[in-house]
Amino acid sequence: MVDLSTKYLGLTLKNPVVASSSPFSKKVENVKRLEDAGASAVVMYSLFEEQIIHESKALDHFLNRGTESFAEALTYFPDFEKYNVGPESYLDLIQKLKDSVEIPIIGSLNGVSRGGWINYARKIEEAGADALELNIYSVPTDFSLTSMQLEDEFIALVSDVRKEIHIPLSIKLSPYYTSLPHFAKQLVNAGVNGLTLFNRFYQPDIDIKEQEVVPNLILSDPGDMRLPLRWIAIFYGRLQADLALTSGIHSGEDVLKAVMAGANIAMLTSELLRSGSQRLAEILEEIQNWMEKLEYESITQIHGSMSQINVAEPSTFERANYMKVLTSFDGKILF
C-alpha cells in the first residue's frame, strides 16, 4: 500500500486530507466520524474576536450590575452553575475532542485587531489543541487606510499571537493583498509555521423583492482551487513554511493536484457538507488507486513536482499564461 503520510506544522499526519473548519467540528460524534472515514486532522470551527469581546462585556455587565446596591442584593449576581460563557464552551470542546479521538485537533481563531481576545490563543493551547490556525478575515472599508498600514497591523497581530503560544501557528489568508508574496514572507518572519490558502469570502446578495441585503452561502466547486493552486505552486520552495490548500477540494484528483503544486495538505468542507463524512474514505481510495497505478510508493514523491520551480515552463504560473488563456477560444467562436 502507498504511504500517504505527510508532515504539516510539525505534525505527522497519516495522509494529506484534512477536514477544514466547519459545523462538523461542533460535535464530538461528528469528529469521530471524520476520523473513522480517514481524516488525518480536523480544524475546529472558528472562535470569533467579536464573540469573545461580546461575551466578556456581557460577563462584566452581570458581575458589576448592582454593585452600588445594598449588600444583601445577592440576586443581582448570575447563577454561575447555569451561566455558560460561549468561548469557554469552545475550550471545553477541544478538551473533549482530545480525549475522544487520536488525530490532531487544530484550533481556529478569527480576528483582525489587537486586544485582550488574543489571550484565547494561549487558552486554546492549554485546552490541548495541537496547533492554531489564525483566520484573518477582514474587509477594509476605511478609504484613508493604506495597504501598508493594514498589513503592518496584521503583522503586529500575528506577532502578538505568536508570543502567546508555543504550539505551531498557521495563518489563513485571503488573496487580496497588493504583494501577496511579500506579505506572506513577512508573516513567516513573524513566526508563522504555515499558510492556508485561501479564505473564501462569503459575499452578500440583494433581495430585490424585500429590498434587503442578505447573507448567501455558496459551497465551493472544483474550479475554486485554481487560485490557491497557483499561489501554492509559486510559494513552494521559496518560503520556510508549510502550505495548506483550501477551497475547491472535492476529489482525490484535487488532492493530488494540491500536493503536486506544493501543498503539504488539502483541506475540504463543501464536499463533506454535500456528501457526508464517508466521502473522505472514497477520496483516499481514489488517491491510493492513482498512485498504485503509476507505481508511486509514497505521497512525498509527488510533493511539489508541479510547483513553479520544478516545471519546464514556470511562466505558466505568471503573466505569460494570461495571453494563452485569452486566445484559446479564438478559433472556436460559434456563429
NORDA-V192288 format. One record per run of one state. SS is the DSSP state (a for helix, b for strand, c for the rest). FROM is the first residue (numbers start at 0). TO is the last residue. If there is no record, write none. Layout:
SS|FROM|TO, SS|FROM|TO
This chain:
c|0|1, b|2|2, c|3|4, b|5|7, c|8|9, b|10|12, c|13|15, b|16|18, c|19|21, a|22|25, c|26|26, a|27|36, c|37|39, b|40|42, c|43|45, b|46|47, a|48|63, c|64|72, a|73|75, c|76|84, a|85|99, c|100|102, b|103|109, c|110|114, a|115|126, c|127|129, b|130|134, c|135|145, a|146|163, c|164|166, b|167|172, c|173|178, a|179|188, c|189|192, b|193|196, c|197|203, b|204|206, c|207|210, b|211|213, c|214|220, a|221|234, c|235|240, b|241|245, c|246|250, a|251|260, c|261|263, b|264|267, c|268|268, a|269|274, c|275|277, a|278|292, c|293|296, b|297|297, a|298|300, c|301|312, a|313|316, c|317|318, a|319|326, c|327|334
